[in-house]
Amino acid sequence: MDALGMSGPIADELTGLEMDGIEVYDAYLNEQVLVIAPLLCIFCDNPQASKLVNHLGGSANKYCRFCMADRDTSPCLVCEERQQSLQQMEIIRSQRTEALREQQRTLYEVREVSNPLLHVPSDLYRCLPVEALHTIPLGICKAFLKDVMPKLSPTQKREVLARICAFNHSGYKVKIHGNVCYHYQSFVSRDYKAWMQMAIFILSPYLSNGQLIVLVNLSKVFQIAYSSFFELSKAEAWHQICVDFVHSVRDFMPKMLRKQKVHYILHLVQCMQDYGPSSSFCAERPESTV
């Protein structure tokens, strides 16, 4: 049974907690108090987040679960916000033939399966923020290496490995495990965190000017995503850094622009405005305990 199959009783409880509240004992006041507990945030990766709002996910043309950005025409823009899927699902169900239903699915990029979570009073879209772990280290960083590493010659790859071995790791908590030239696809989060702190110094001689600009901007985004603090006064400047990264990908590495995770960077700072530093809504800690 998947998450949606188990969501009926959970949705009922979440609705009750937000609308009716729950009585609990307060040890400080020494009495029963009423606690209203709305749903604030759900921790999950991007495919599961799309599934929880009936979105078709990264394979859809309108691949963003937050807005109506199109993979082909508007990947660099934050477009009109998505509306709740309930009305769109009713439109799809009302079609008389499967061909017409499929046409409407493509138009709205939603599935018409039953989803009790869509009836929870909270805004489910804003409860599913951009999750840094699978979006940046395991998503964009891996995609960048996948684009760059196969183009290096065997001699250049040996030089890259030698430069890593000669790098001073004294200020780092972890070292890179394995050969980044060949084993980057099996890297985990800690490997990418270490790699992104040294990548510019290691790879700069082997990158084109455009690739270097992308890597510099990606390093800035990485710093934002793993910052231990968030100041509202810096939100506009941080969002501009994210925009600059997406535009550099468009200009110099356009193949990566078709990836859903690159577009999600445009929504990262808005999620941080809602929840604070991305470490507070990252799936890294929950996954590390599984």
N, C-alpha and C positions, 0 to 999 in steps of 0.2 A: 504494500500500500504506500502511495506517495504522500507528499505533504498536503496536497489538496484533498485527498481522500480522508485524511485525519482532521481536516480543518473545521468541520461542522461544530463539534462540541467546543473547540478552542475559540471559534468566532463568537459563539453564544456567551462564553465566559468573558471574553474581552469586551463585548457589548455591555454585559451586566456590570463589569467593573467601571466602565466609563459613564454609563447612564444612571445606574442605581448606586454604585459604590459598594463598599463592604465594611462591615463593622469589625474593628480589631481593638485589642486592648493596648492602651498607651501606658507604659510603666511610669513615665514621668508624671502624667496627670492622674494616674491611678484610676482610670475610668475607660469605658468603651468610647471609641471615636469613630466617625464615619470617614473613610478614605475613598476619594475618587481617583481612580487609576487609569487614565487614558493610555492607549497604545502610543508609544513614542518612536520606537525603532525596532527593526527586525534585522538580525545579523544573518546574512547569507551571501553566496557568490552571485555573479551576474545572471547566469542561466536560471538559477532558482528564483531570483528576484523577478525576472521577466515572467516566469511561470506563475508566481503568486498574484500577478495583476493581469493574467491571461494574455500577456503580450507574446508575440511569436518569437521574440529573441533576436540574437545576433544575425540570423539568416534572413530576416525580413528586410525589405527595402527601407522602410522607416524603422531603423534598428534601435532607436533610442526609446527607453521606457518612460523617460521624463517629458520629451517633447516630440514634435512631428518632423524632426530632421530626417532628410532623405539621404541614403547612402550615395546616390549619384548626383543630386542637385544641390544639397545644402549640408554637407558633412561638417563644415566649419562654422555653422551658425547654431545658436540656441533659438529654436523656433517656437511656435505656439505650443503652450502646455497641453499635454494629453488630458482628455476628459475621462471621467470614470467610465469603465468599459460596459456597464450594465445596459445602457441604451443601445450601444453598438452591438452587443450580443443579441438583444431582442431583434434588431434589424436583420442580423444574419440568420437567426432562427426563422424569421417570418418569410424568408425566400422559399419558393415552391420547389426548386430543383437544386441538386448538389452543385451544379455548375454555377448557378447564381449565388449560392452560399459561398463557394470558393472565391468568387469575384468580390464579394463583400469582405471576406477575410483578408484578401490582399489589399483592399482599400483601407480598412481600419487596422490591419495588422494585429488582430486579436483572435483568440479562440473562443468559441461559444460554450465551453464546458462549464458545468456548474462550479461556482466558487463562492462559498459562504463568506470568505474573508472580505469580499467586495461590499458586503453589507455592514461591516464594522464602521462606526461613526467617524473614526479617524481617517485622515487622508492617507490611504495606503501607499500612494506613489511617494509621498514625502517621508514615509516611514521606512523606505528602502533606499538608503543613501548609497552613493558611489563607494564601493568597498575597495580600499587601496591595494590590498594584497594581490588579488586576482586581476586588478585593472592595470597596475603599474609594474611591480617586479615580475610577476608571472605572466603578464600580458604584453605591455609595450616594450619593456626591457628585453624580453625574450624575442619579440618580433624584430627589434632592432638588430640583435646579434644574428638572428636567422637571415637577415638581409645582408649583413656585412661579412660574416665569417666565411661563407662559401666562396666569396670573391677573392680571399687572400690566397696567395701562393703557399706551398709547403714551407718555403724558406721564411716567408713573413709570419706564418703561424709559429714556427720555432722561435722567431724573434719575439713574438708576443709572449710566449711562455717564458722566455728568458727575462723579459722585462718584468713580468709578474714575480718571478723568483727573486729578482734583484730589488724589488720594491720594499721599502721600509714599512713593515706592518706593526711597528711598535705602538702606534696609537689606535690600533683597531682591536675590537673585541674578538673578531673571528677572522680567519684566513679563508681564501677561496679553496674549496676542495675540488680536485679534478682539473682537467685541462679545459679551460674555457673555450678553446678553439673547436673542440669536438664534443664536449659533454655539457654544453650550456643548456640543452633542452631538458636535462635531468637535474638542473640546479634547483634548489629550494630557496625560500625567502632570504635566509641568512647569507647565502652565497651571493644573491643579487644585491643585497644591501652593501656587502663588502665590495663587490665589483663596481657599483655605481660611484663609490667614493674614489676609485682609482682609474675608472675607464678613460677619462679624458687624457690622463698622463700616459696610459698604456697604448691607446689606439690612435692618438692624434696623428702620428706619422703616416698612417695607412688609410686615412679617411679623406674623401674629397672635401672641399670647402663646405658644400651643402650638407653632407653627412655630419661634419663637425658642428655646424650650427644647430642641427637637430639634436645632437648629443648634448651640447651645452644647454639648450633649452629643456631637454629631458632631465638633466641634472638639477635644474632649478625647480622643475615640477616635483621631482623626487624629494628635494629638500622641503618643499611645502607639505607634501603628503606625510612625511615622517617628522615634521616639526612637533615639538612637545607643547607648543602653545598656539593660540590663535587670537589675534587682536582684530576687532571689528574695523578699526581704522585702517588696517592694511588689506581689507577684503578687495577693494578695487584694484590695487596694485598687484595682488596675488592672482586675481582673475585675469589681469592683462598678461601675466607670465604664462598662464595656461593658454590664453588665446595665441600668444606668440609661438608657443610650441606647436599648436595645431596648424597654424599658418606655415611654419617652417616645414612640417611634414608634407603639407600640400605642395609647397614649392620645390622640395628637394627629394622627398621619398614618397611620391603619391600613392604607391601600392599600399603602404601602411594606412593611408587615410580611409580605406574601405573598412577598416577594422572598427567594430563598435566601441572598443575600449579607448581608442584615440579620441573619439567624439565625447566619451564620458568625462574626459578631463575638463571639458567646458562646464560641467556641472559640479565639479569637485568643490570649489570654493563656496557655492551656494549651500552644499551639504554641510560644510564646515561652519557656515553662519548659523545653521540650524542646530548642530550637535557639538561644535567645538573641534579640537584637533582630530584629524582622521583616525588617530590611534584609539579614540574613544568609540568608534563604530567600525573598526577593522575586524575581520573574521580571523585574524592571526591568532589571538589568544584563545578563542573558543576552539579553533581547530587543533591547536597545540596540546589541548587536554583530551582530545578524542583518542 
